[in-house]
Amino acid sequence: MLLAYPFRVLVPRRVAPETATSTVVALLLVAGAADLVPPPVVIALTAGAGATLAGVRLARLASRRGTDPSPRAASVLLDAAVVAAGLTAVALPLASGGHTSAVLVGSLVVAALALTGLCLLPGRTRPSVGVRLRRLVESTGPAVGMALAGWLLLPRDGVPVSVRLVAALALGGLGMAVLNAFTGPGRRSGAAVCRGGVLLTLGGLVLLATLPSSAGRMTLLAVPPLVFGMLLVAAGAADAGAPGPADPTAPAWPRSVLPAAVLLLAAGLHLGAGRATDRTSVLLALAAVPPLVLRELLRAGDAPVAERRAAHRRPADSAVRRLQAAQPRTSDLPLTQPAHDQPGRGGDLFGPVTEHGAGSTWSPEDGAGWSLDRRPVAAGGGPPGDRADLLDALATIGDVPAPSGALLLVDLHGAEGIGPTAREDVLAEAVHRARAVVAADGLITGCTGAGFAVVTAAGPVLAYALGNRLLTALAPPYQLAGSVLRVQTSIGLAEVSGDRPADVLRQAELARRRAVQLGRDRVEWYDAFLEEQLVRRLDLERELPGAVARGELDLVYQPVLDLADGQPVGAEALLRWRSPVLGTVLPAELLPVAEDLDLVGELEWWVLDRACRQLSNWSAGVRELWMAVNVTTRELTSPDFVQRAAAVLAAYGVPPERLVVEVSEPRVAGDLPTVVARLAGLRSLGVRTALDDFRPEHASLAQLRRLPIDLLKVGPELVGARPDGQPPLIDVVVNVGERLGVEIVAEELESSTQVEGARRGGCRYGQGFALARPATAERVEAYFEEFPSASR
């Protein structure tokens, strides 16, 4: 049936009951037009049928909604609105002369209930005030034109001029709102369908209130919008929890052409009937001019922005058609970038981590391109594409008055030794998992050899939630031929907010790099501070190589004191990079960069050599101080560490017992047997060993028995009182240390209270700003001179 066509277009599911109702409505309309059935009876029967079907659907929807009360309340309110609309039309034959007032009251009740239900409906978008004002300006002109058409078409006999004018304005506004709901970007979403149904229902009630009972068959014009409006309310409410695809290329011509066509038709009928033009018609026609002029001015202001964006993309509609034209197989996704795993580095699944991404040769600078063969995959499929396709998709989202969307760059990282075929299989499986997560309005497109990109029209908050869902979907192991591979994921997110597509792409890449630096398996959201950090990181990576040869490294020394008598017993050597370009760089910022550049070994051996030389100078006097040097587990577990340490001690004539080698406790668990062997080798030389950053956890206490150490360094958090009123944990640590023959050093003491707490807790040594700050060798020597009797 022709009258069921709106449901097949707007509601993507079977509508057999709606089709049957459409047939009944059509037969009744034909009967009413042929004067076989009185028009009020036709209106009552058709409205009753539509209200019954819509009310049953909404009642069932309200009863099976989840625990969230908002959708259930929305369904109940919309059900009440539909029933009220049906009762208003059914009671029409009972209203003798005052049917206008009765329909008007019913319309107000329906409007109040329906609008309240729409506000609670899930999936309803709430654009910003600026977007609403712009839409109002663009819709006012066509709405006034439709109001003029209603003024010309509504009957004059029996209808007061004021009622006719109000009805014409209401019909114009409702008609334009219906067009916006059914032809806008979100026209297929459940919320839009429901909103359009409410507006159609109100339009039908306005016609019932306006058309007099003497109009006869003309009153049947109110039946189609009234009945199908109620049915669309129920259909849209059922699909509101799963919004349809937001088409950013939705045609704008219906919102301009259809009002103009209706106005031309009304004017032709008006003139063909031989009616004269009245003053109200002229005023309505003039009222449509200012909104049209203002709309063109706003569009002219947007033209320069569109021209700038056009320089970076091909026509957006053709790009979207290319991306959504076909459905490729996941096995067709090629991976042309081979893996070049680097020994000693964490191998990425699809190649080494370059400056701009694993396996990628793309440069974030404007105008650069990728050299990889990539095939984009839309949520509904897509043909082979390139960087321009991705920029087109971003430009499509950005070419709206208030752009809202996001780009997510997804990188996959795995183990070494995986072949090209396995890489292709893993990427295909990852894309398949992503399709199950990304909504129908999103695009999945090839990006780098190590992953893919997702373009979504959702806002940044929803895009961040999408990124977390992608992490969850991509986390389970991948089944390969005879093996299982675990993959880490790094996602960079950039908001599409009017910036150039190339800038959005660069921002997402910077955020993705940050996610890699912070340990992967995370989503990083781009902001200006993030870019500053990454630029700083690039500067560090550029300047650090060669810093040793240029003589830019320096050591400062922080004294360690005996808490019993306050005498200095040793010092810890702390690295400083005095860069002429970047200033002084501390280890917390320096060491992560050195690890990525594989320079940690060079730096640590320089520190050990310089610290032993300084310790040799201090050993010339009566002070018997130790020197603590930090080493990473990677260097400690190298096969020749013990031999090289012995060579450095021999070169400067330093007694081995004066050197303390510190290793961080959180990192020893990864290779505990080798760490134990190296620490035992150092102790066999006479070198003392220390465990830094100790945490009193069960695993830490368990492995403490296996580690051959002399000193245990704990933080200030163990010294103070606990929130639960229990004694400080330092008591437990000290007791364990006494049993194992290990001396406790409390570090990072920054207040006299912490110093006193460490002393009361039984710590033998202390270190921190409250005792002595790090300083150069000359200043530390002057500090030591204040303790002439220091001899340890």
LINVENHU-V588399 format. One line per field, one symbol per residue. phi: phi as a letter, one per 30 degrees, with the letter a starting at -180 (. if undefined). burial: b if it has 16 or more other C-alpha atoms within 10 Angstrom, else e. A space follows every 50 residues. Layout:
BEGIN
phi = ???
burial = ???
END
This chain:
BEGIN
phi = .ddddedddccdadbeddddddddddddddddddidbdeddddddddddd dddddddddddddcddddddddddddddddddddddddddddddddccdd dddddddddddddddddddcddiddbddddddddddddcdeddddddddd dddddcdibedddddddddddddddddddddcbdecdcdddddddddddd dddddddddcdddddidddddddeddddddddddddddcddbddddcdce dcdddcddeddddddddddddddidddcdddddddddddedddddddddd dddedddddddcadeddddddddcdbcdddddddbddddbdceicddddc kddcdckdiccdcdddjdbdccdcbdbddcjadebbddddddddddddcc ebdblaccccccbbddicddddddddddddddddddcddddcccbebbdc labbcbddddddddddddddeddddedcdcdiabccbcbbbccbdcbjdd edddddddddddddddddjihacccdbdddddddddddddddcdeidddd icdbccbcdccdddbiddcaacdcdbccddccidcdeecddeddddcicd edddddddddddddddddddcddcccbcbdbddddddddcdddddddddd dciceeddcbccbdddcdddbddddddddddddddjddbbcchdbdcddd ddddddddbcbbcbddddddddddiddedddddddddddcicccccchdc bddddddddddjddbbalddcaddadedddddddddbdcdab
burial = eeebeebeebbeeeeeebbebbbbbbebbeebbeeeebbbbbbbbbbbbb bbbbbebbbebbeeeeeeebbbbbbbbbbbbbbbbbbbbbbbbeeeeebb ebbbebbebbbebbbbbbebbbbbeeeeeeeeeeeebbbbbbbbbbbbbb bbbbbeeeeeeeebbebbbbbbbbbbbbbbbbbbbbbbbbbbbbbbbbbb bbbbbbbbbbbbbeeebbbbebbbbbbbbbbbbbbbbbbbbebbbbbbbe eeebbbeebbebbeebbeebeeeeeeeeeebeebbebbbebbeebeeeee eeeeebeebbebbbebeebbebbbeeebebeebbbbbebbbeeeeebbbb bbbeebbbbbbbebeeeeebebbbbbbbbbbbbbbbbbbbbbbbbbbbbb ebbbbbbbbbbbbbebebebebbbbbbbbbbbebbebbbbbbbbbbbbbb bbbbbbbbebeebbebbbebbebbeeebeeeeeeeebbbbbbbbbbbbbb bbbbbbbbbbbbbbbbeeebbbbbbbeeebeeebeebeebeeebeeeeee eebbbbbbbbbbbeeebbbbbbbbbbbbbeeeeebeeeebbbbbeeeebb bebbbebbbbbbbbbbebbeeebbbbbbbbbbbeebbeeebbeebbebbe eeebbbbbbbbbbbbeebeeebebbbebbbbbbeebbbbbbbbbbbeeee eeebeebbbbbbbbbbbbbbeeeeeeebbbbebbebbeeeebbbbbbbbb eeebbebbbebbbbbbbbeebbebbebeebeeebeeeeebee
END
